[in-house]
């Protein structure tokens, strides 16, 4: 009986720790939405290759505003893989993410 309680408690703890790793911050969501925005504006969106999220630069500039800087590798109109660096300004309002400005840095 005691062994069953311990096993159940361990399962609950492990499950809870796993969920804690799934919680996304505003910065995580800003990166996610930036990737979607950039991908939707590429010539060949299915070829998009982004770096890991840790390589993005996310700057909290004021209140609900973020600057997200990164790059994407994708095919251009001729089929060649090219790297495009960009900076996106995003506003967060009540779990909604709005692109305020996007700039190609190359």
C-alpha positions as CSV (number, residue, x, y, z in Angstrom):
1,X,0.0,0.0,0.0
2,X,2.8,2.4,1.0
3,X,4.8,1.4,-2.1
4,X,1.8,2.3,-4.4
5,X,1.5,5.7,-2.8
6,X,5.2,6.4,-3.4
7,X,5.0,5.3,-7.0
8,X,2.0,7.5,-7.6
9,X,3.8,10.4,-5.9
10,X,6.9,9.9,-8.1
11,X,4.8,9.8,-11.2
12,X,3.1,13.1,-10.2
13,X,6.4,14.8,-9.5
14,X,8.0,13.6,-12.8
15,X,4.9,14.7,-14.8
16,X,4.9,18.1,-13.1
17,X,8.6,18.6,-13.8
18,X,8.0,17.7,-17.4
19,X,5.2,20.3,-17.7
20,X,7.3,23.0,-16.2
21,X,9.7,22.6,-19.1
22,X,6.7,23.2,-21.5
23,X,5.7,26.6,-20.1
24,X,6.6,29.3,-22.7
25,X,7.6,32.8,-21.8
26,X,6.7,35.9,-23.8
27,X,10.2,35.7,-25.3
28,X,9.6,32.1,-26.4
29,X,6.3,33.1,-28.0
30,X,7.9,36.1,-29.7
31,X,10.5,33.8,-31.3
32,X,7.8,31.4,-32.4
33,X,5.7,34.1,-34.0
34,X,8.7,35.7,-35.6
35,X,9.6,32.4,-37.3
36,X,6.0,32.0,-38.6
37,X,6.1,35.6,-39.9
38,X,9.4,35.2,-41.6
39,X,8.6,31.8,-43.1
40,X,5.3,33.1,-44.6
41,X,7.3,35.8,-46.5
42,X,9.9,33.5,-48.0
43,X,10.0,32.5,-51.7
44,X,10.3,28.8,-50.7
45,X,8.9,28.6,-47.1
46,X,9.2,24.8,-46.9
47,X,13.0,25.2,-47.2
48,X,13.3,27.5,-44.1
49,X,16.0,26.5,-41.6
50,X,16.2,28.5,-38.5
51,X,18.9,28.3,-35.8
52,X,18.0,27.1,-32.3
53,X,16.0,29.4,-30.2
54,X,19.0,30.1,-28.0
55,X,20.7,31.8,-31.0
56,X,18.0,34.4,-31.4
57,X,18.6,37.8,-29.8
58,X,15.4,38.9,-27.9
59,X,15.6,42.3,-26.5
60,X,12.8,43.5,-24.2
61,X,12.8,47.2,-25.2
62,X,9.8,48.6,-23.1
63,X,6.6,47.3,-21.6
64,X,5.1,45.0,-24.2
65,X,7.7,45.5,-27.0
66,X,10.4,43.2,-28.1
67,X,13.1,43.3,-30.8
68,X,13.9,39.9,-32.2
69,X,17.0,39.5,-34.3
70,X,17.9,36.3,-36.1
71,X,18.5,34.7,-39.4
72,X,17.0,32.0,-41.7
73,X,18.6,29.9,-44.4
74,X,16.2,29.2,-47.3
75,X,16.1,28.8,-51.0
76,X,15.8,31.9,-53.2
77,X,13.9,32.1,-56.4
78,X,16.8,30.4,-58.2
79,X,16.9,27.4,-55.8
80,X,20.2,28.5,-54.1
81,X,20.3,28.4,-50.3
82,X,20.9,31.9,-48.9
83,X,21.0,33.3,-45.4
84,X,18.9,36.3,-44.6
85,X,19.4,38.3,-41.3
86,X,16.4,40.2,-40.0
87,X,15.1,42.2,-37.1
88,X,11.4,42.2,-36.1
89,X,9.8,44.5,-33.6
90,X,6.8,42.9,-31.9
91,X,4.2,44.1,-29.5
92,X,2.5,41.7,-27.0
93,X,-1.0,42.5,-25.8
94,X,-3.0,40.0,-23.8
95,X,-1.3,36.9,-25.3
96,X,-1.6,38.4,-28.8
97,X,1.6,39.1,-30.7
98,X,1.6,41.9,-33.3
99,X,4.5,42.6,-35.7
100,X,5.2,46.3,-35.6
101,X,8.1,46.4,-38.0
102,X,10.3,44.0,-39.9
103,X,13.7,44.8,-41.4
104,X,16.1,42.8,-43.6
105,X,19.6,43.4,-42.3
106,X,21.6,42.1,-45.3
